Amino acid sequence: YTCNGREVEIGEEATANVYTLTGECKKLTVGGVSNKITVEKVGEIVARGVSNKVTYGEGIGGKPPKISKSGPSTSVESKKSQEEKKQAEDK
């Protein structure tokens, strides 16, 4: 899906989906269960629900995104930190 600067919401009914959001998202709100979301550029991430995983490329305007998360086993991390972890594991 292309964001085009919009706010995107993945609702509470979403379960075990995979989403890729390209372009710039003003705000991403994630609910539901066991969703995997990759977002290219984002200003704010609100992650809740259960076992949701959000990976972002970068913030908007060179700033890191504002992040708030709640819910068991829900995670938010940058693509860069994932790559660094993988490199450390490979050594």
Secondary structure, 3 states (H helix, E strand, C coil): CECCCCEEEECCCCECCEEEEEEEEEEEEECCECCEEEEEEEEEEEECCECCEEEEEEEHHHCCCEEEECCCCCEEEEHHHHHHHHHHHHC
